[in-house]
Amino acid sequence: MRDYGLWENGLSTPIEALEIYDGMSVSDLVRGFSGCAFGAGRLADAVRIYREMLEDSGCTLFFGLAGAMVPAGMRRVVSGEIRAGHIDVLVTTGANMVHDLIEALGLSHYKGCDLVDDAMLHRHGINRIYDVFLPEESFSDLEEWLRDVVFPDLPRVVSIRELSSLIGARLDCRDSILASAYEAQVPVFCPALQDSIIGLQAWLYRETNPFTIDALADIGEIVNLCYDAERAGAFFVGGGVAKNFILQSMLVTPKQFDYAIQLTMDRPETGGLSGATLDEASSWGKIYENAKTVTVYSDATITLPLIIAASRDGLEID
């Protein structure tokens, strides 16, 4: 456990009560958070650390995107950070890639509700993601596009990262995460691609066509990115496989992460990775013991846009 010098320094910084006023900007609000405790103080710390990562010219920023962030409306936040040059490496889930493609093809997710008869939704061909509704026919359109546009032009053997780039190259959508990553030459890794409609359709296509996805090829590529990084920062939205893929890639190098931010609502007591603390990662040699880190316990659809908006606004927090 870290020694925070409780008795030496614990009474040196008084809490400053937050004041709300007319015309308050996002950066002013977060600056006010910096004098507060609990989640508000942690969010202000996340903005400060994120800005340090971005301003550190030698830092390679690894961004882990898990959870249903695209269906919830966070797609432009992530693609905007890619276009701004703030994300060097993206690791995400097959589900987020699928929902990004659905939007890129001109289809929509819809605001619904969580108190609903799900059997009735099924009868009407509607899928539910908490309070988001998605027509079943959207998946049919996506599957047809993959079969007709993407898979026939693929090489016989392709890595998941290469597949992500090839898909992004076929999209004409500025808001798309995959299209933005392709244009910015940001590699997109998806270590659990098979756990998605893309993976399922790739398997079906392989049943009748000579085609293989080499999942292990991505490991060498992301490990090399870790080796080449002068310093490394990690920004985790959620956890799971995206978080672990980023952290484990550093294990086979002599380095560790210098910065880390985690946005989660999970707790560490169950032993699951999504709730595991960043201090725990230090025990594995993944994050330096003196790294600048913070975990913000809150809904990432709230905290992520606040952090990005405040950092974009040039906020300085001491």
FENPEPE-V901086 format. One record per pair of residues at least 6 apart in sequence whose ideal C-beta (glycine too) atoms are under 6 Angstrom apart, sorted by sequence separation. I is the first residue (numbers start at 1). J is the second residue. D is the distance in Angstrom with one decimal. If there is no record, write none. Layout:
I;J;D
I;J;D
This chain:
53;59;5.2
81;87;5.2
173;179;5.2
193;199;4.7
281;287;4.5
33;40;4.0
121;128;5.7
126;133;5.2
127;134;4.7
181;188;4.9
236;243;4.9
268;275;4.7
282;289;5.0
296;303;5.1
53;61;5.5
171;179;4.0
266;274;4.2
267;275;4.6
268;276;5.7
126;135;6.0
266;275;3.3
268;277;5.3
278;287;5.8
33;43;5.5
34;44;3.7
168;178;3.8
264;274;5.9
33;44;4.1
125;136;4.1
167;178;5.5
168;179;4.9
202;213;6.0
234;246;5.6
168;181;5.7
169;182;5.1
18;32;4.5
30;44;5.5
168;182;3.1
278;293;4.4
114;130;5.5
262;278;5.8
30;47;5.5
114;131;4.8
150;167;5.8
165;182;5.4
278;295;5.9
18;36;5.5
113;131;5.3
260;278;5.0
16;35;2.8
112;131;5.4
112;132;6.0
112;133;3.7
149;170;5.9
109;132;5.2
110;133;4.4
226;249;5.1
234;257;5.1
63;87;4.5
164;188;3.9
226;250;4.9
109;134;5.4
232;257;4.9
239;264;5.9
61;87;5.8
70;96;4.9
161;187;5.3
223;249;5.2
227;253;5.1
232;258;5.9
233;259;3.7
234;260;4.6
235;261;4.9
236;262;4.5
237;263;5.2
61;88;4.9
62;89;4.6
63;90;5.2
64;91;5.0
65;92;4.1
66;93;5.5
222;249;4.6
226;253;4.9
231;258;4.5
260;287;5.4
60;88;4.8
71;99;5.0
161;189;5.4
70;99;3.9
189;218;5.2
223;252;5.7
244;273;5.5
70;100;5.2
160;190;5.3
243;273;6.0
257;287;4.6
65;96;5.7
107;138;4.5
256;287;5.6
54;86;5.7
256;288;4.5
160;193;5.0
189;222;5.8
258;291;5.4
259;292;5.1
260;293;4.5
261;294;5.8
262;295;4.4
263;296;5.1
239;273;5.1
240;274;5.5
247;281;5.8
257;291;6.0
239;274;3.0
102;138;5.1
250;286;5.5
263;300;4.2
71;109;4.9
247;286;4.4
102;142;5.7
263;303;5.1
101;142;5.7
192;241;4.7
191;241;5.3
151;205;4.7
156;210;5.6
191;245;4.4
146;201;4.9
157;212;4.9
158;213;6.0
159;214;5.2
160;215;6.0
157;214;5.6
161;218;5.0
71;129;4.9
139;197;5.9
143;201;5.4
159;217;3.7
160;218;5.3
159;218;5.4
161;221;6.0
68;129;5.1
71;132;4.6
237;300;5.0
104;171;4.8
237;304;5.9
104;173;4.0
104;176;4.2
100;176;5.7
100;177;4.7
100;178;5.7
90;181;6.0
97;190;5.9
79;175;5.6
90;186;5.9
94;190;5.6
83;180;5.2
79;177;4.8
82;180;4.4
89;187;5.8
90;188;4.8
91;189;4.6
92;190;5.8
94;192;5.9
98;196;5.2
76;175;5.2
78;177;5.3
82;181;5.5
87;186;5.9
94;193;4.7
98;197;4.8
98;198;5.9
79;180;4.1
94;195;5.4
95;196;5.5
82;184;5.4
94;196;2.5
82;186;5.5
94;198;5.6
94;199;5.7
89;225;5.7
92;242;5.8
91;242;4.6
91;245;5.2
91;246;5.3
60;229;3.8
67;238;3.9
58;230;3.6
59;231;4.6
60;232;5.3
61;233;4.8
62;234;4.9
63;235;5.0
64;236;4.4
65;237;5.1
66;238;3.3
58;231;5.0
59;233;5.0
66;240;4.7
66;242;4.5
64;242;4.0
64;243;5.0
53;233;3.9
64;246;5.2
62;246;4.8
53;259;4.9
49;259;5.7
49;261;5.7
46;261;5.0
77;305;5.5
72;301;4.9
77;308;5.7
49;292;5.0
49;294;5.9
46;294;5.1
45;294;4.3
46;296;5.3
42;294;5.5
43;296;5.4
42;296;4.7
50;307;5.9
39;298;5.3
43;303;5.8
47;307;5.3
51;311;5.1
46;307;5.2
50;311;5.1
47;310;4.7
47;311;5.5
47;315;5.9
48;317;4.3
44;317;5.7
30;310;4.1
26;309;4.4
27;310;4.9
34;317;4.9
26;310;5.4
27;313;3.8
27;315;4.0
